[in-house]
Amino acid sequence: RGIALFVGSSALILFSQTATAKGGGGFMLEPYLNYAASGSYEYTAKPLLSQPIDASVTGPAFGLKIGGNIGGFLLGAEYTIYRLTGEYDSCGSNCDAKLNFDGMGAFIGYAFTPALRFIATYYVQLTNKEDNSEAKGTGMKAGIHYMVMSFLNLGLDYQTYNFDELEPAGGITDFDVTGNAIMLTIGFPIM
């Protein structure tokens, strides 16, 4: 894992130095805040649950993009921490569930103008740790972002995620959490 991080970091530095040397590019560092304004997920855990449970999702997330750009193309790594709340649709009051997970992925994108860009991220690893168990999965995010000022970026993203591994399984033979959300984004580009 450490070797992969070193190789990835070295590639990003080389990419950003090449971009800067050729002009029209450079290093990218952008912390951001997300808010899941609308979303849902389906939870399956057989034989514990006889049928899947549906829930609506809202809540914050925050993260960091680090990478480079050259000729309008964007490439880099992204890390996000989610703190979502799920409200089960088939339940009365006090049926909220926390969906706290973090994700590491790679993004690609294109800047149509200096202010308008499209970015897509593939999360190679999503991890949800609770009490004595850990769920793992993958996800994707894609969106349009508009730079209002040099230090403020507003965006709209569509996020999907799927957890299909549970350790320890504890007798659960069929585990799956699949969801999506519309994310409002505020980014703070530093470079």
C-alpha positions as CSV (number, residue, x, y, z in Angstrom):
1,R,0.0,0.0,0.0
2,G,2.9,2.4,0.8
3,I,4.6,1.6,-2.5
4,A,1.4,2.4,-4.4
5,L,1.0,5.7,-2.6
6,F,4.7,6.6,-3.3
7,V,4.3,5.7,-7.0
8,G,1.0,7.6,-7.3
9,S,2.4,10.7,-5.6
10,S,5.6,10.6,-7.8
11,A,3.4,10.3,-10.9
12,L,1.3,13.3,-9.8
13,I,4.4,15.4,-9.1
14,L,5.9,14.5,-12.5
15,F,2.6,15.2,-14.2
16,S,2.2,18.6,-12.6
17,Q,5.9,19.6,-13.3
18,T,5.5,18.6,-17.0
19,A,2.2,20.5,-17.2
20,T,3.8,23.7,-15.7
21,A,6.9,23.4,-18.0
22,K,4.7,23.2,-21.1
23,G,2.4,26.1,-19.9
24,G,-1.3,26.1,-19.3
25,G,-1.1,23.6,-16.4
26,G,0.0,23.0,-13.0
27,F,-0.5,21.5,-9.6
28,M,-4.0,21.2,-8.1
29,L,-4.9,21.2,-4.4
30,E,-8.6,21.6,-3.5
31,P,-10.3,20.9,-0.1
32,Y,-14.1,20.7,-0.4
33,L,-17.4,20.3,1.4
34,N,-20.3,18.2,0.1
35,Y,-23.9,18.0,1.2
36,A,-26.1,15.1,0.1
37,A,-29.3,17.1,-0.6
38,S,-31.2,14.1,-1.9
39,G,-30.3,10.4,-2.0
40,S,-31.3,6.9,-1.2
41,Y,-29.9,3.5,-0.5
42,E,-31.0,-0.1,-0.3
43,Y,-29.7,-2.5,2.4
44,T,-29.7,-6.2,2.0
45,A,-28.5,-8.6,4.8
46,K,-29.8,-12.2,4.4
47,P,-30.8,-14.2,6.4
48,L,-30.9,-11.3,9.0
49,L,-33.4,-9.4,7.0
50,S,-36.1,-11.2,5.0
51,Q,-36.3,-8.4,2.4
52,P,-34.2,-5.3,1.5
53,I,-34.7,-2.1,3.5
54,D,-34.9,1.3,1.6
55,A,-33.8,4.6,3.1
56,S,-33.5,8.2,2.1
57,V,-30.1,9.8,2.7
58,T,-28.9,13.3,3.6
59,G,-25.8,14.7,5.2
60,P,-22.4,16.2,4.9
61,A,-19.1,15.0,3.5
62,F,-15.7,16.6,3.1
63,G,-12.6,15.8,1.3
64,L,-9.5,16.8,-0.7
65,K,-8.5,16.6,-4.4
66,I,-4.8,16.6,-5.2
67,G,-3.5,16.4,-8.8
68,G,-2.5,18.3,-11.9
69,N,-3.8,19.7,-15.1
70,I,-2.3,20.1,-18.6
71,G,-4.1,21.5,-21.6
72,G,-7.4,21.5,-19.8
73,F,-7.2,17.8,-18.7
74,L,-7.3,17.1,-15.0
75,L,-5.9,14.1,-13.2
76,G,-5.4,13.2,-9.6
77,A,-6.4,11.5,-6.4
78,E,-9.3,12.2,-4.1
79,Y,-10.1,11.3,-0.5
80,T,-13.6,11.9,1.0
81,I,-15.1,11.4,4.4
82,Y,-18.9,10.9,4.5
83,R,-21.2,11.5,7.5
84,L,-24.6,10.7,6.1
85,T,-27.9,10.0,7.8
86,G,-30.3,7.4,6.4
87,E,-34.0,7.5,7.3
88,Y,-35.7,4.2,6.7
89,D,-38.8,4.6,4.5
90,S,-40.8,1.7,6.1
91,C,-40.4,2.8,9.7
92,G,-42.1,5.2,12.1
93,S,-40.3,7.8,14.1
94,N,-36.7,7.4,15.4
95,C,-35.5,5.1,12.6
96,D,-32.4,7.0,11.6
97,A,-29.2,5.1,10.7
98,K,-25.7,6.6,10.4
99,L,-23.8,5.9,7.2
100,N,-20.2,7.0,8.1
101,F,-17.6,5.9,5.5
102,D,-14.5,7.2,3.8
103,G,-13.3,6.7,0.3
104,M,-10.1,6.9,-1.7
105,G,-10.2,7.3,-5.5
106,A,-8.8,8.7,-8.7
107,F,-10.3,11.5,-10.7
108,I,-10.2,12.7,-14.3
109,G,-11.7,15.8,-15.7
110,Y,-11.7,18.5,-18.3
111,A,-11.8,22.3,-17.9
112,F,-14.0,23.7,-20.7
113,T,-13.1,27.2,-19.7
114,P,-11.0,28.4,-16.8
115,A,-14.2,28.6,-14.7
116,L,-16.2,25.6,-15.9
117,R,-15.0,22.0,-15.5
118,F,-16.3,18.4,-15.5
119,I,-14.8,15.9,-13.0
120,A,-15.4,12.2,-12.6
121,T,-14.0,10.1,-9.7
122,Y,-13.8,6.4,-9.3
123,Y,-13.5,5.3,-5.6
124,V,-11.4,2.2,-5.6
125,Q,-12.0,1.8,-1.9
126,L,-14.9,2.8,0.3
127,T,-14.8,1.7,4.0
128,N,-17.5,1.8,6.6
129,K,-16.3,0.9,10.1
130,E,-18.9,0.3,12.8
131,D,-18.5,-1.3,16.3
132,N,-17.1,-4.7,15.5
133,S,-17.5,-4.9,11.7
134,E,-16.2,-3.3,8.5
135,A,-18.0,-3.0,5.2
136,K,-16.0,-2.4,2.0
137,G,-17.0,-1.4,-1.5
138,T,-16.5,1.0,-4.4
139,G,-18.2,4.0,-5.9
140,M,-18.3,6.7,-8.5
141,K,-19.0,10.5,-8.6
142,A,-19.4,12.8,-11.6
143,G,-20.3,16.5,-11.7
144,I,-20.0,20.0,-13.1
145,H,-18.1,22.6,-11.1
146,Y,-18.0,26.4,-11.7
147,M,-15.3,28.6,-10.2
148,V,-17.1,31.7,-8.9
149,M,-13.8,33.3,-7.6
150,S,-10.2,32.1,-7.7
151,F,-10.7,30.6,-4.2
152,L,-14.4,29.4,-4.4
153,N,-15.8,26.6,-6.6
154,L,-19.5,25.6,-6.6
155,G,-20.6,22.2,-8.0
156,L,-23.3,19.7,-8.4
157,D,-22.3,16.0,-8.3
158,Y,-24.0,12.7,-8.7
159,Q,-22.6,10.0,-6.4
160,T,-23.1,6.2,-6.3
161,Y,-21.7,3.7,-3.9
162,N,-21.9,-0.1,-3.3
163,F,-20.7,-2.0,-0.3
164,D,-20.6,-5.8,-0.9
165,E,-18.0,-7.1,1.6
166,L,-18.7,-7.4,5.3
167,E,-16.0,-8.6,7.8
168,P,-16.8,-10.5,10.0
169,A,-20.0,-11.6,8.2
170,G,-21.6,-13.0,11.4
171,G,-23.8,-15.5,9.6
172,I,-24.9,-13.0,6.9
173,T,-24.6,-14.8,3.5
174,D,-25.9,-12.0,1.2
175,F,-24.7,-8.5,2.1
176,D,-25.2,-5.4,-0.1
177,V,-25.7,-1.7,0.4
178,T,-26.3,0.2,-2.8
179,G,-27.0,3.9,-2.9
180,N,-26.8,7.2,-4.7
181,A,-27.0,10.9,-3.9
182,I,-27.1,14.4,-5.4
183,M,-24.3,16.3,-3.8
184,L,-24.0,20.0,-3.6
185,T,-20.3,21.0,-3.5
186,I,-18.3,24.0,-2.3
187,G,-14.6,23.8,-3.2
188,F,-11.7,25.9,-2.0
189,P,-8.9,25.7,-4.6
190,I,-5.5,26.5,-3.1
191,M,-3.4,25.9,-6.2
